[in-house]
Amino acid sequence: MNKIKLIASISVLVAVFLAQTPLNAKTYKGAEYRTKESYTYGRFEVRMKSFEKEGMLASFFTYHDNDVASNWNEIDLEIMGRYSNNVQFNTITPGQVNHVRANYVPFNPSLDFHTYAFEWTPGYVSWFIDGKEVYRQTGSHIQSLNKAQKIMMNVWCPAYAGWAGAFSPAFLPAFAFYDFVSYYSYTPGSGSYGSGNNFTLKWKDDFNSWDQSRWEKATHTWDGNNCDFITDNAVIKDGMLTLCLTDSYHTGYTDKAMPQPMWARAEGSEIKIKFSEEIDKAAAEAASNYTLQGVTVKSASLLSDRKTVELTLEGYNPAVQSTITVSNIKDSAPEGNTLLSKTLSLIKQTPLSFPIKINAGGGTAQNGFLADQEWKESSEYGYQDGGVDAAPYGPAEVYKNALKGMVSYKVRVPEGKYNVKLMLMENYFTQAGRRIFDVFVENQDSSLNLDLYSLSGINKAYEKIFSNVSVTDGVLDIYFSARVDMAQLYGIVIEKASTGVEETKNDEKASAGGAESFSLGQNYPNPFNGMTRISFTLAHKDNIVFNVYDLLGNLVFREELGLMQKGKNNYLWKAVHMNGKPLSSGVYLYSVQGNGYALYKKMILLN
């Protein structure tokens, strides 16, 4: 080909490329599927399976198709890829005012299909999971949700790492699967759905084909979205709508990417390796696919998320081994992509000392409390989502800054049982009902409808205790779900527990914190009326605190007993609340707490 023809051919190719690729096109490609018609009120339902990949999300929502903030109307269900047990609900009202709840769920939304729905009426919006209502919003802001909205689903990668987590191209492609969508009209008193009889099924789409009279595929983007939507990434195949998040070169429902090990973390004689996607079980559990010089890999186990492998080692020395090589790992995609080999540095464990004290919202360490930080694979503790708010009128230094709007807090601890104290305070509202949130600790201990002002007023500390919390995976997880406004937190204190809320025997000992022979006796008399004696034995002199909690974990009495002598000690307690009022009859927990240890027992008060 001569030079003139070559230049002409290149010019044609460039012209074609520019015609097909907008100059402002973004690097990554997402998808959005939306109705052509808009709806006012009703029940909106979807059966879907999302993905667990940080920095991106999958959604099902309704939206008033108007970009003017003063007219904003939107109702969201968003599944954030950074979490393995969270679904976020939101209403966005005129002025783009958000009313967000990060709702804890006891399952991983990426591992199976679940049916999600929300009901939108003039008086409430409520969200459902697998047929059960899990959250409801009422109040004046609901009345401003009165504009017709389209039904939409999309997958995208937000530019806000604090909310969505850190995006990596290694996580691509990502696929969200939608099995069906149903719409029920809101017709009070004449419907056919639910106990309220207020909703009537109008249509259900099983996605056997693209119904172009009902749906369209979006081709747009917006500031804050690091991808743009293309039609090729909304795929209907085999009775399923699949929305795809991809790079610019491998679009559509196809996976050409090899699985990538994102990090490897050494803890004791074990190593955990997290991969970018779900991997083949046989390849994951072949011990020969993992190599550390001078170390024997005894076993490899693929964990329930299907992306994390746990290795059991023999001969591992953290001072010697600093890297691990992973090879022959196959993903679970139909294409069966295989990683040939990759070497990565080991993250080394830095165990925390007990008691663990964290200044939530505080950027500096002080008075034995650790400075706050974001959670990462390399950190021993930290928060996910949220921000810091000053509280200058707090009762102590740790109460000077609040962590607000967090979704979870994670702390690495050995497997075992712990007592967890959350340091809380209302620093803004001056009436009850203005800040309400739920707390879930390790799937088992929960505190619902916490209203800090009603519990302690404004600028007064309130402690919430979770006793005998069992940790089996090396990470203590605390989840926060707002009901009204945002959850907030000032501090966390974690201590090793004995047997927690179960009665301990007289000969049980607490060895943490150097108390080699610390025992707590049963109060006498028990049951009691008015006063009772608490006996405990110390291995050495120590500063002791006596606490009493109700069975919900609320602190009802606290007294610092000061420096107590080695050996047997007695304390006479009068059954009164911290506010001086008598306590009502019931079962209570009492604890004697020293430097890094505590024991708990039950007692019965009969007035």
C-alpha positions as CSV (number, residue, x, y, z in Angstrom):
1,M,0.0,0.0,0.0
2,N,1.4,3.4,-1.0
3,K,1.8,6.3,1.5
4,I,-1.2,8.2,0.1
5,K,-3.6,5.2,0.4
6,L,-2.2,4.4,3.9
7,I,-2.9,7.9,5.1
8,A,-6.4,7.8,3.6
9,S,-7.1,4.5,5.3
10,I,-6.0,5.7,8.6
11,S,-8.2,8.8,8.2
12,V,-11.2,6.7,7.5
13,L,-10.5,4.5,10.6
14,V,-10.1,7.6,12.8
15,A,-13.3,9.1,11.5
16,V,-15.2,5.9,12.2
17,F,-13.7,5.7,15.7
18,L,-14.6,9.3,16.5
19,A,-18.2,8.7,15.1
20,Q,-18.7,5.7,17.4
21,T,-16.8,7.0,20.5
22,P,-17.9,10.4,22.0
23,L,-15.0,12.6,22.9
24,N,-16.2,12.7,26.5
25,A,-16.7,8.9,26.8
26,K,-15.7,7.4,30.1
27,T,-13.3,4.5,30.6
28,Y,-15.8,2.2,32.1
29,K,-19.2,1.1,30.8
30,G,-22.4,0.4,32.8
31,A,-26.0,-0.2,32.1
32,E,-29.5,1.1,32.9
33,Y,-32.9,-0.4,32.1
34,R,-35.9,1.9,32.6
35,T,-39.6,2.1,31.9
36,K,-41.0,4.5,29.4
37,E,-44.0,5.1,31.5
38,S,-44.0,6.9,34.9
39,Y,-46.0,5.8,37.9
40,T,-47.4,7.5,41.0
41,Y,-47.6,5.3,44.1
42,G,-47.8,1.5,44.1
43,R,-45.8,-1.6,45.0
44,F,-42.6,-2.1,43.0
45,E,-41.0,-5.6,43.2
46,V,-37.9,-7.3,41.8
47,R,-36.1,-10.6,42.2
48,M,-32.4,-10.0,41.8
49,K,-28.8,-11.1,42.6
50,S,-26.1,-8.5,43.0
51,F,-22.3,-8.7,43.2
52,E,-19.8,-8.2,46.0
53,K,-17.2,-6.0,44.5
54,E,-15.9,-2.8,46.1
55,G,-16.5,0.6,44.4
56,M,-19.7,-0.3,42.5
57,L,-23.4,-0.9,43.1
58,A,-26.5,-2.5,41.6
59,S,-29.9,-0.9,42.1
60,F,-33.7,-1.0,41.8
61,F,-35.5,2.3,42.1
62,T,-38.0,4.8,40.9
63,Y,-37.1,8.3,39.7
64,H,-38.9,11.4,38.6
65,D,-37.1,12.0,35.3
66,N,-36.3,15.6,35.9
67,D,-32.8,16.9,36.9
68,V,-34.1,20.0,38.7
69,A,-33.2,19.6,42.4
70,S,-36.3,21.4,43.6
71,N,-38.5,18.8,41.9
72,W,-36.4,15.8,43.0
73,N,-38.4,12.6,43.7
74,E,-36.6,9.2,44.0
75,I,-37.1,6.0,46.0
76,D,-34.0,3.7,46.1
77,L,-32.9,0.2,46.8
78,E,-29.2,0.0,46.3
79,I,-26.9,-3.0,46.9
80,M,-23.4,-1.7,47.6
81,G,-20.7,-4.1,46.3
82,R,-18.4,-3.3,49.2
83,Y,-20.6,-5.0,51.8
84,S,-21.5,-8.7,52.2
85,N,-24.6,-8.2,54.4
86,N,-26.2,-4.8,53.7
87,V,-28.9,-3.3,51.5
88,Q,-29.4,0.4,51.4
89,F,-32.8,2.2,51.3
90,N,-33.3,5.8,50.5
91,T,-35.9,8.4,49.7
92,I,-34.6,11.6,48.0
93,T,-37.0,14.5,48.3
94,P,-37.1,18.0,46.8
95,G,-33.8,19.8,47.3
96,Q,-32.1,16.4,46.9
97,V,-32.5,15.7,50.6
98,N,-31.5,12.1,51.4
99,H,-33.1,9.9,54.0
100,V,-30.8,6.9,54.0
101,R,-30.9,3.6,55.9
102,A,-28.0,1.1,55.5
103,N,-30.1,-2.0,56.4
104,Y,-28.2,-5.0,57.8
105,V,-29.3,-8.3,56.3
106,P,-28.3,-11.8,57.6
107,F,-27.3,-13.0,54.1
108,N,-24.9,-12.1,51.3
109,P,-26.9,-10.5,48.4
110,S,-24.3,-11.6,45.9
111,L,-24.6,-15.3,46.6
112,D,-28.3,-15.9,45.7
113,F,-31.5,-14.3,44.4
114,H,-33.8,-12.5,46.8
115,T,-37.1,-10.7,46.2
116,Y,-37.0,-7.0,47.1
117,A,-39.9,-4.6,47.0
118,F,-41.1,-1.2,48.2
119,E,-44.5,0.2,48.7
120,W,-45.0,3.9,48.0
121,T,-48.2,5.6,49.2
122,P,-49.1,9.2,50.2
123,G,-48.5,8.3,53.9
124,Y,-45.4,6.0,53.9
125,V,-42.7,4.2,52.0
126,S,-41.8,0.7,53.2
127,W,-39.2,-1.8,52.0
128,F,-39.6,-5.6,51.9
129,I,-37.1,-8.5,51.6
130,D,-38.5,-11.9,50.7
131,G,-42.0,-10.8,51.5
132,K,-41.2,-9.4,55.0
133,E,-41.3,-5.7,55.7
134,V,-38.0,-4.6,57.1
135,Y,-38.1,-0.8,57.2
136,R,-40.7,2.0,56.9
137,Q,-40.5,5.7,56.5
138,T,-43.3,8.1,57.5
139,G,-43.4,11.8,58.2
140,S,-43.8,15.0,56.3
141,H,-41.0,14.3,53.8
142,I,-43.1,11.4,52.4
143,Q,-45.8,13.8,51.4
144,S,-43.4,15.6,49.0
145,L,-42.9,12.3,47.1
146,N,-45.8,13.0,44.8
147,K,-44.4,13.1,41.3
148,A,-44.7,10.4,38.7
149,Q,-41.6,8.2,38.6
150,K,-40.1,5.7,36.2
151,I,-39.0,2.2,37.3
152,M,-35.2,1.8,36.8
153,M,-32.4,-0.6,37.4
154,N,-28.7,0.2,36.9
155,V,-25.1,-0.8,37.7
156,W,-22.4,1.9,38.0
157,C,-19.2,2.9,39.8
158,P,-19.6,6.0,41.9
159,A,-16.8,8.6,42.2
160,Y,-17.3,8.7,46.0
161,A,-15.0,6.1,47.6
162,G,-16.2,7.0,51.1
163,W,-19.6,5.7,50.2
164,A,-18.9,3.0,47.6
165,G,-15.4,1.9,48.6
166,A,-12.2,1.8,46.5
167,F,-12.8,0.8,42.9
168,S,-10.3,-1.3,41.0
169,P,-10.4,-2.3,37.3
170,A,-9.5,-5.8,38.5
171,F,-13.1,-6.2,39.7
172,L,-14.4,-6.0,36.2
173,P,-16.6,-7.3,34.7
174,A,-19.4,-7.3,37.2
175,F,-22.9,-8.6,36.5
176,A,-26.2,-8.0,38.3
177,F,-29.0,-10.5,37.5
178,Y,-32.7,-9.5,37.4
179,D,-35.2,-12.4,37.3
180,F,-38.5,-10.4,37.1
181,V,-40.0,-7.0,37.9
182,S,-43.6,-6.5,39.0
183,Y,-45.8,-3.4,39.4
184,Y,-48.9,-3.1,41.6
185,S,-51.0,0.0,41.5
186,Y,-52.0,1.7,44.7
187,T,-55.8,1.5,45.0
188,P,-56.9,1.8,48.6
189,G,-59.6,-0.7,49.6
190,S,-59.9,-2.4,46.3
191,G,-56.6,-4.2,45.7
192,S,-55.5,-7.8,45.7
193,Y,-52.1,-7.8,47.4
194,G,-51.2,-8.0,51.1
195,S,-53.2,-7.7,54.3
196,G,-53.9,-4.0,53.6
197,N,-55.7,-4.9,50.4
198,N,-54.4,-1.7,48.8
199,F,-52.3,-3.0,45.8
200,T,-53.4,-4.5,42.5
201,L,-51.0,-6.3,40.2
202,K,-50.8,-4.5,36.9
203,W,-48.0,-6.3,35.1
204,K,-45.0,-8.6,35.6
205,D,-42.1,-8.9,33.3
206,D,-40.1,-12.2,33.4
207,F,-37.5,-10.8,31.0
208,N,-38.0,-13.5,28.4
209,S,-37.5,-10.8,25.8
210,W,-37.0,-7.0,25.5
211,D,-40.4,-5.5,25.6
212,Q,-39.6,-2.3,23.8
213,S,-43.1,-0.9,24.4
214,R,-42.4,-0.9,28.1
215,W,-38.6,-0.6,28.6
216,E,-35.7,1.4,27.1
217,K,-31.9,1.0,27.5
218,A,-30.2,4.2,28.7
219,T,-27.2,5.9,27.1
220,H,-26.2,8.7,29.5
221,T,-24.1,9.4,32.5
222,W,-23.7,12.2,35.1
223,D,-21.1,13.9,37.3
224,G,-20.1,11.5,40.1
225,N,-20.6,8.4,37.9
226,N,-17.3,7.0,36.6
227,C,-19.0,5.0,33.8
228,D,-21.4,5.8,31.1
229,F,-24.4,3.6,30.1
230,I,-24.4,1.7,26.9
231,T,-27.1,-0.5,25.4
232,D,-24.8,-3.5,24.9
233,N,-24.4,-3.9,28.6
234,A,-28.2,-4.5,29.2
235,V,-28.6,-8.1,28.1
236,I,-31.7,-10.3,28.1
237,K,-30.8,-13.9,27.8
238,D,-32.2,-17.2,29.1
239,G,-35.2,-15.5,30.9
240,M,-32.9,-13.0,32.7
241,L,-32.0,-9.4,32.5
242,T,-28.3,-9.0,33.1
243,L,-26.8,-5.5,33.7
244,C,-23.1,-5.4,33.0
245,L,-20.3,-3.2,34.3
246,T,-17.2,-3.5,32.1
247,D,-14.2,-1.8,30.6
248,S,-14.5,-0.2,27.1
249,Y,-13.1,-3.2,25.2
250,H,-15.0,-6.2,26.6
251,T,-18.6,-5.1,26.8
252,G,-21.7,-7.2,27.2
253,Y,-22.3,-10.4,29.2
254,T,-18.9,-12.0,28.7
255,D,-16.0,-12.5,31.0
256,K,-12.5,-12.5,29.5
257,A,-10.7,-11.4,32.7
258,M,-8.5,-13.7,34.8
259,P,-9.2,-13.8,38.6
260,Q,-6.8,-11.6,40.5
261,P,-5.6,-12.0,44.1
262,M,-6.4,-8.6,45.6
263,W,-4.5,-9.1,48.9
264,A,-3.0,-11.8,51.2
265,R,-3.0,-11.4,54.9
266,A,-1.0,-13.5,57.4
267,E,-2.5,-14.2,60.8
268,G,-0.8,-16.7,63.1
269,S,-0.3,-19.9,61.1
270,E,-2.9,-19.0,58.5
271,I,-3.1,-16.8,55.4
272,K,-6.3,-15.4,53.8
273,I,-6.2,-14.5,50.2
274,K,-9.1,-12.4,48.6
275,F,-9.7,-12.7,44.9
276,S,-11.4,-10.3,42.6
277,E,-14.3,-12.6,41.7
278,E,-15.8,-16.0,42.6
279,I,-13.3,-18.8,41.8
280,D,-13.5,-22.5,41.1
281,K,-13.6,-24.6,44.3
282,A,-11.3,-27.4,43.1
283,A,-8.6,-24.9,41.9
284,A,-9.0,-22.8,45.1
285,E,-8.6,-25.8,47.4
286,A,-5.5,-27.3,45.7
287,A,-2.8,-26.6,48.2
288,S,-0.1,-27.0,45.5
289,N,-1.4,-23.7,43.9
290,Y,0.1,-21.7,46.7
291,T,3.8,-21.3,47.3
292,L,5.9,-19.8,50.2
293,Q,9.5,-20.7,50.2
294,G,10.3,-23.0,53.1
295,V,6.7,-23.4,54.2
296,T,4.3,-26.3,53.8
297,V,0.7,-25.4,52.8
298,K,-1.2,-28.1,54.7
299,S,-4.7,-27.2,53.4
300,A,-6.6,-24.6,51.4
301,S,-10.3,-23.8,52.0
302,L,-12.6,-21.7,49.9
303,L,-14.8,-19.6,52.3
304,S,-18.6,-19.0,51.9
305,D,-18.1,-15.8,49.8
306,R,-16.5,-18.0,47.1
307,K,-13.7,-15.4,46.7
308,T,-11.6,-15.8,49.9
309,V,-9.2,-18.7,50.4
310,E,-7.9,-19.6,53.9
311,L,-4.5,-21.5,54.0
312,T,-3.3,-23.5,57.0
313,L,0.5,-23.4,57.1
314,E,3.4,-25.3,58.7
315,G,6.7,-23.7,59.3
316,Y,5.6,-20.1,58.6
317,N,7.9,-17.4,60.1
318,P,6.6,-13.8,59.6
319,A,10.2,-12.6,60.0
320,V,11.3,-14.6,57.0
321,Q,8.4,-15.1,54.6
322,S,7.1,-11.8,53.0
323,T,5.5,-13.0,49.8
324,I,3.3,-15.7,48.4
325,T,2.9,-17.0,44.9
326,V,-0.6,-18.0,43.6
327,S,-1.0,-20.0,40.4
328,N,-3.5,-22.0,38.3
329,I,-6.5,-20.3,39.9
330,K,-9.6,-20.6,37.7
331,D,-12.7,-18.4,38.0
332,S,-16.3,-19.7,38.0
333,A,-17.2,-17.9,34.7
334,P,-18.5,-20.1,31.8
335,E,-15.3,-19.1,29.9
336,G,-13.2,-20.5,32.7
337,N,-10.4,-17.9,32.8
338,T,-7.2,-19.1,34.6
339,L,-4.5,-17.1,36.4
340,L,-1.2,-18.6,35.6
341,S,0.9,-17.1,38.4
342,K,1.1,-14.0,40.5
343,T,3.3,-13.1,43.5
344,L,2.1,-10.6,46.1
345,S,3.4,-9.2,49.4
346,L,2.0,-10.5,52.6
347,I,0.2,-8.1,55.0
348,K,1.4,-8.9,58.5
349,Q,-0.8,-8.9,61.5
350,T,-0.3,-6.3,64.3
351,P,-2.5,-7.6,67.1
352,L,-4.3,-5.1,69.3
353,S,-3.8,-5.0,73.1
354,F,-6.7,-5.5,75.4
355,P,-8.8,-3.6,76.4
356,I,-9.1,-2.2,72.9
357,K,-10.2,1.4,73.1
358,I,-11.0,3.4,70.0
359,N,-11.7,7.2,69.8
360,A,-14.4,7.0,67.1
361,G,-14.4,10.2,65.1
362,G,-11.2,11.3,66.8
363,G,-8.1,11.7,64.7
364,T,-5.6,11.4,67.5
365,A,-4.8,8.8,70.1
366,Q,-5.3,10.0,73.7
367,N,-5.9,8.7,77.2
368,G,-5.4,5.1,76.1
369,F,-7.8,5.4,73.1
370,L,-6.6,4.7,69.6
371,A,-7.1,7.3,66.8
372,D,-10.0,6.5,64.4
373,Q,-9.4,5.3,60.9
374,E,-11.1,3.8,57.8
375,W,-11.2,0.0,57.5
376,K,-8.8,-1.6,55.0
377,E,-7.4,-5.0,54.5
378,S,-4.2,-3.8,56.0
379,S,-5.7,-2.3,59.1
380,E,-6.6,-3.9,62.5
381,Y,-9.8,-1.8,63.0
382,G,-11.8,0.9,61.3
383,Y,-15.1,2.3,60.0
384,Q,-16.9,2.0,56.7
385,D,-18.7,5.1,55.3
386,G,-19.6,8.0,57.5
387,G,-17.9,11.2,58.5
388,V,-16.7,13.3,61.5
389,D,-18.8,15.9,63.4
390,A,-17.5,18.0,66.2
391,A,-19.2,17.9,69.6
392,P,-17.6,20.6,71.7
393,Y,-19.8,20.1,74.8
394,G,-19.0,16.5,75.5
395,P,-18.4,15.3,79.0
396,A,-14.9,14.0,78.4
397,E,-12.1,14.3,75.7
398,V,-13.3,11.2,73.8
399,Y,-16.7,12.9,73.3
400,K,-15.3,15.9,71.4
401,N,-15.8,14.3,68.0
402,A,-18.5,12.0,66.7
403,L,-18.4,9.5,63.9
404,K,-21.7,9.9,62.0
405,G,-23.4,8.0,59.3
406,M,-21.2,4.9,59.4
407,V,-22.5,1.6,58.1
408,S,-20.2,-0.7,60.0
409,Y,-17.2,-0.8,62.3
410,K,-14.8,-3.7,62.2
411,V,-12.1,-4.7,64.7
412,R,-9.7,-7.7,64.3
413,V,-9.7,-9.9,67.4
414,P,-8.9,-13.6,68.1
415,E,-11.7,-16.0,68.0
416,G,-13.5,-15.9,71.4
417,K,-16.1,-14.0,73.4
418,Y,-16.0,-10.3,74.2
419,N,-17.9,-7.5,76.0
420,V,-18.4,-4.5,73.7
421,K,-19.2,-1.0,75.0
422,L,-20.3,1.7,72.6
423,M,-19.9,5.2,73.9
424,L,-22.8,7.3,72.6
425,M,-24.3,10.8,73.1
426,E,-26.8,13.1,71.6
427,N,-25.0,16.3,70.7
428,Y,-27.6,18.1,68.5
429,F,-31.3,17.3,68.9
430,T,-33.2,18.6,71.9
431,Q,-36.2,16.4,71.7
432,A,-36.9,12.7,71.4
433,G,-37.7,11.1,68.0
434,R,-35.2,13.1,66.0
435,R,-32.3,10.6,66.0
436,I,-33.2,6.9,66.1
437,F,-31.0,4.0,64.9
438,D,-30.4,0.3,65.3
439,V,-27.1,-1.5,66.2
440,F,-26.3,-5.1,65.3
441,V,-23.3,-6.8,66.7
442,E,-22.0,-10.1,65.2
443,N,-25.4,-11.2,63.9
444,Q,-26.7,-12.1,67.4
445,D,-26.7,-9.1,69.8
446,S,-28.9,-6.2,68.6
447,S,-30.3,-3.0,70.0
448,L,-33.3,-1.6,68.1
449,N,-34.7,1.9,68.1
450,L,-32.0,3.7,70.1
451,D,-33.1,7.2,70.8
452,L,-30.2,8.9,72.5
453,Y,-32.0,12.0,73.6
454,S,-34.8,10.0,75.3
455,L,-32.1,7.8,77.0
456,S,-29.8,10.5,78.3
457,G,-30.8,14.0,77.1
458,I,-28.4,16.2,75.2
459,N,-24.6,16.3,75.7
460,K,-24.7,13.5,78.3
461,A,-22.8,10.3,77.8
462,Y,-24.7,7.0,77.3
463,E,-23.1,3.6,77.3
464,K,-24.5,0.6,75.4
465,I,-23.1,-2.7,76.5
466,F,-23.2,-5.9,74.4
467,S,-22.1,-8.8,76.6
468,N,-20.6,-12.2,75.7
469,V,-20.3,-11.5,71.9
470,S,-18.9,-14.5,70.1
471,V,-16.4,-13.9,67.3
472,T,-15.6,-16.9,65.1
473,D,-13.9,-15.4,62.0
474,G,-11.3,-13.1,63.5
475,V,-13.3,-9.9,62.9
476,L,-15.7,-8.3,65.4
477,D,-18.4,-6.7,63.2
478,I,-20.7,-3.8,64.4
479,Y,-23.5,-2.6,62.1
480,F,-25.4,0.6,62.3
481,S,-28.8,1.2,60.6
482,A,-30.4,4.6,60.8
483,R,-34.2,5.0,61.2
484,V,-34.4,8.7,61.7
485,D,-31.4,11.0,60.8
486,M,-28.0,9.3,61.2
487,A,-26.4,6.9,63.7
488,Q,-23.4,8.3,65.6
489,L,-20.7,7.0,67.8
490,Y,-17.9,8.4,70.0
491,G,-16.0,5.4,71.3
492,I,-15.6,1.7,71.4
493,V,-14.2,-0.4,74.3
494,I,-13.7,-4.1,73.8
495,E,-12.7,-6.5,76.6
496,K,-12.3,-10.2,76.8
497,A,-15.4,-11.8,78.3
498,S,-15.8,-14.9,80.5
499,T,-19.0,-16.7,79.8
500,G,-21.0,-13.4,79.4
501,V,-24.7,-13.5,80.3
502,E,-24.5,-17.1,81.4
503,E,-23.8,-17.6,85.1
504,T,-20.2,-18.2,85.9
505,K,-19.0,-20.7,88.5
506,N,-17.2,-19.6,91.6
507,D,-13.9,-21.0,90.5
508,E,-13.8,-19.4,87.1
509,K,-10.9,-17.1,86.5
510,A,-10.0,-14.2,84.3
511,S,-6.4,-14.3,83.1
512,A,-6.5,-11.2,80.7
513,G,-4.7,-8.1,81.7
514,G,-2.4,-9.9,84.1
515,A,-5.2,-11.0,86.6
516,E,-4.0,-14.5,87.0
517,S,-6.5,-15.3,89.8
518,F,-9.5,-13.1,89.6
519,S,-12.9,-14.5,90.6
520,L,-16.4,-13.2,91.1
521,G,-18.7,-14.6,93.7
522,Q,-22.5,-14.8,93.5
523,N,-24.2,-11.9,95.2
524,Y,-25.8,-12.7,98.6
525,P,-28.7,-12.8,99.3
526,N,-30.1,-13.7,95.9
527,P,-32.9,-13.1,95.2
528,F,-32.7,-9.9,97.3
529,N,-34.7,-6.9,98.3
530,G,-33.0,-3.5,98.8
531,M,-29.3,-4.4,99.3
532,T,-27.0,-7.3,98.4
533,R,-23.3,-8.1,99.0
534,I,-20.9,-8.7,96.1
535,S,-17.7,-10.7,96.8
536,F,-14.7,-10.9,94.5
537,T,-11.0,-11.9,94.7
538,L,-8.1,-10.1,93.2
539,A,-4.6,-11.5,92.4
540,H,-3.1,-8.0,93.1
541,K,-4.2,-4.5,93.9
542,D,-6.2,-2.9,91.1
543,N,-8.6,-0.1,90.3
544,I,-12.1,-1.7,90.2
545,V,-15.4,-0.5,88.6
546,F,-18.8,-2.0,89.5
547,N,-21.5,-2.1,86.8
548,V,-25.1,-3.2,86.6
549,Y,-27.0,-3.8,83.4
550,D,-30.5,-4.8,82.5
551,L,-31.0,-7.8,80.2
552,L,-31.1,-5.5,77.2
553,G,-27.5,-4.5,78.0
554,N,-28.4,-1.0,79.2
555,L,-26.1,0.4,81.9
556,V,-28.3,1.2,84.9
557,F,-25.6,1.7,87.6
558,R,-21.9,2.3,87.7
559,E,-19.5,3.1,90.6
560,E,-15.8,3.4,90.6
561,L,-14.7,1.5,93.7
562,G,-11.1,2.8,93.4
563,L,-8.0,0.9,94.4
564,M,-8.9,-2.5,95.9
565,Q,-6.6,-4.8,97.8
566,K,-5.2,-8.2,96.7
567,G,-7.3,-11.1,98.0
568,K,-11.0,-11.2,98.9
569,N,-13.1,-8.0,98.8
570,N,-16.7,-7.2,99.5
571,Y,-19.0,-4.5,98.2
572,L,-22.5,-3.7,99.5
573,W,-24.8,-2.5,96.7
574,K,-28.2,-0.7,97.2
575,A,-30.5,-1.4,94.2
576,V,-30.9,2.1,92.7
577,H,-30.5,3.5,89.3
578,M,-27.7,6.0,88.4
579,N,-30.3,8.8,88.7
580,G,-31.0,7.7,92.3
581,K,-34.4,6.2,91.7
582,P,-35.1,2.6,92.9
583,L,-34.8,-0.1,90.4
584,S,-37.9,-2.2,89.5
585,S,-38.0,-6.0,90.1
586,G,-36.3,-8.2,87.6
587,V,-33.1,-10.0,86.5
588,Y,-30.0,-7.9,86.2
589,L,-26.3,-8.5,85.2
590,Y,-23.5,-7.2,87.5
591,S,-19.8,-7.0,86.7
592,V,-16.6,-6.3,88.5
593,Q,-14.2,-4.8,86.0
594,G,-10.4,-4.4,86.4
595,N,-7.6,-3.3,84.1
596,G,-8.3,-5.4,81.0
597,Y,-10.6,-8.0,82.5
598,A,-14.2,-8.3,83.7
599,L,-16.5,-11.1,85.0
600,Y,-20.4,-11.1,84.9
601,K,-23.1,-12.8,86.9
602,K,-26.9,-12.6,87.1
603,M,-28.9,-11.4,90.1
604,I,-32.6,-11.2,90.9
605,L,-34.2,-8.1,92.5
606,L,-37.5,-8.6,94.2
607,N,-39.2,-5.5,95.6
